[in-house]
């Protein structure tokens, strides 16, 4: 544990804790205090100052050597340019050892560097001093120090539980143990609580897992394991989404072009299924390596016949409820995929730039509401429109205005003095002016009144206002299409027409936009969509036929408009343009939909598709949302806005790899045949043979008996269902009716428009309510700099590498699954989370300390068993207070897990098990555990508390770090017996611990007392540190602390502390035990003999405390190192204090070493 780093005079000093209390056992007590570290650093600084680094001459002072003798459990390292002369270097296989003679330092010590290679910059020197007690010391180099004859009277910690996790081998061993015992199934069967169902959102069976998958599955495992410990019956079936375009594309990319052309749908489906199943096996192995429990041997797959049949059953019910219909509407179409897309299949990447343009359509007719005084301008009047999709102009049938806006009729006057419009096309601020301005066919335009000024600047012209009118006055005016021999009509649009950009008049192509479609339906506008499946213009587009609407076709339309003087201006439009040309309105940010799979732009295109009418059950859906517990709460608003703004759901796809829409079409009329009888017949076939039957069987075989005679009149449909309909109906197959609705759905925040929504819509449409009671969402995983992970940036953190290690184990060490899980617990998953090398290193450090705490508990219980337990009422106050703290912590952990607040859980564990417990109770307990006497009351009472700490903490942390908890449980030195008399062989068989009610019965006075004592301990340590820096003392045991409490209100506290100040009665509720000093005296006034003093205000009492430190009285006990006036009073054991004398005298066996 790196405590601190100092750099002084070119020498870097590092203070590092050593995990040992002696050579006899590989133990891991809590780290040394900051005071110990500071002392050790100062001692080494003095030592190094005394020995010249270049010549090696000089000798440390006696005081320095004495200080080094006293410092325990500290390793000090110094990086210097050259090792001192006289230092003998013995090279070893894994590094080298440097030894210094006893005469050089005045104390037996050794220098060593392990696992390091000699560097040109110098050598690494490490000075290991002896532990706190010479009884526990063991020389590790030439010239061993003689063992104390009392070594055999010390109870050293013992355990085979390693401080090193060895997770690469140990975690799989533990997982095999779980699997062999089938713990999830066995415990679920035994549990008597209510069933608990966390329904797994299916990841896509396409490629390797990323850190987002790990975050998701580990969060789910936290919940399931905790609920299992709570005695509930766990139902968790992992699932995979196996259909859809990404898998189909993977298959097509794996074969050559010629084979691709010959591939039949059934052959493609076979290859796609093989690919999906192979990916499922790979991902399943990774999920299991994360330590995630579930029904891995029987997962649900969307390609399973039973699943597909259940999905078709939901579709059938929606048909019967009147929510499924076929229509020709503009939908998001992906030319790169050749299929329609739902909103959930779109993404809006940053930086999209479109070629936008301003164009003019010449007016041909004015309506009755048009201002009479302006009709004389009709022959030279046009409507100015703006669009970011010039390719949609061939499909234009209308221009929409906002009836609430005011529109101006303006005369266009060129700025003759500006070279940019000097009769030639040129650019200004990234703009290209067209012939509509340079060689106009109309001299007057209609634009929104509020935009006149900005358009003057943009077009670099003067716009002279000739008159104005409302938007409603323009309704039913007509204009000539700029490219076709037809007219269009001006119509009233909606609130989507604003003056934020453009001209206030919107080019309307009902076949290429949702709002255009709605407006077109209202006015009966023709719906033209001259674009094919590949995104190319059809023959209906005349001169543009065969051109891509996203490339050369777009360019051709702009040129054609310019050629007939309909183009006013064109410019780049989007975020990139905003950065290049600041003059463009900075409020505009262009969002354009891309296919989430191919990462290429989509278009709006009118096609015949199947839709689910969300509008038909919208009230039910919105009511269902309100009955769900959304965590975090803003999830409710998010999904409400998404659902309320959705009128229909396009559920058909033009691909082969998916579940077929079971519809037949009349060969002559094209009318669909879709009813309960036909759907149910197909459903029954698919339940037996799978959805391949739709492609392998004839129409006659797929039709029910009543239609077989007319089979020749029908053909099978070729559309498949949207994969969101696949996964969105998982509740029907997995949950059925017994486990529906699920207790919890937990996925990423993007699933508000994905799985959460599709599940909600299908469930509400068929059952009237949501399929879940609670919905939890987590954010995305970013790198340490909060940047999105990307292979191109090289910042991807692979979960497998975190667990198993990377190619370079030094740069990417193998942390194991529990460190990854601990990271998941440490972050606020409700938002985006960060991970990287430094974060993982910090998390691993917390894990190591937590493991060290468990190891300390195990090693000091090696000779304990339940029958040695001390009754609660007989426990010392410090032990009762520790159990009270444990009860509070367990309550906090339970509350955190109940509320899915895993970050709070992590903080509680870190604060208590890693910091508070180690720094106080475990630290002050060493004396009675090691030298208090094997069977003494004080040792057994402490072990009683340690056993509770171990049993409760192991179970408390097990949902988050199950391998660590299980590893510790497997090393229990005693058996944990369940109420039925059986042994809990696994920590999960033991269940969540119920806190003994007596632990909470500690009085308010005692709570206040111990809180004040802990506060006082901090202040005492400050004065002890001053005394140590001033060379008065070395270790705390060298000191006697004097306390004086001022104020009449502290009389009761004064008397209480007075009673706790004794040191020779063998009890542990003593101040010297709490302060880790040899003696404490509560005095009536400030003691002038104390060289080092301090004072503080005690928050717990409101009074002030005076603290003084002096050298302890008496001599040092050879066995416990405490100072006592009784040392030297005994003839046989003259070097022992009274307590140690009694313990040694009482021993019956020959445990004393020969002097």
Helices and strands as residue ranges (DSSP letters): E 2-8, E 11-17, H 34-50, H 62-70, E 74-80, E 88-92, E 95-99, H 102-105, E 110-114, E 123-128, G 134-136, G 151-153, H 167-181, H 183-190, E 195-199, E 203-204, H 211-229, E 233-235, E 239-241, H 245-253, H 257-262, H 265-289, G 296-298, E 300-301, H 305-320, E 324-334, E 339-341, G 343-345, E 346-347, E 353-365, G 372-380, E 381-387, G 390-395, E 398-401, E 406-414, G 419-421, E 427-428, E 431-433, H 435-438, E 444-448, G 449-451, H 452-459, E 461-470, G 471-474, E 478-480, E 487-492, E 505-508, G 510-512, H 514-523, G 539-544, H 552-563, E 567-574, H 575-580, E 594-595, E 603-613, G 614-617, H 618-626, E 629-631, H 634-644, E 648-650, E 652-653, E 664-666, E 672-673, H 676-689, H 693-696, H 699-702, H 705-708, G 711-713, E 714-716, E 720-721, H 723-728, H 730-730, I 731-735, E 742-748, G 749-752, H 755-767, E 772-778, E 781-782, H 799-804, H 817-826, E 833-834, H 837-859, G 866-868, G 872-874, H 877-898, H 902-909, I 910-916, H 917-919, H 921-930, H 937-957, H 962-970, G 997-1000, H 1004-1029, G 1036-1038, E 1039-1046, G 1048-1050, H 1051-1059, H 1071-1075, E 1079-1082, E 1092-1097, E 1104-1111, E 1115-1116, E 1123-1124, H 1138-1146
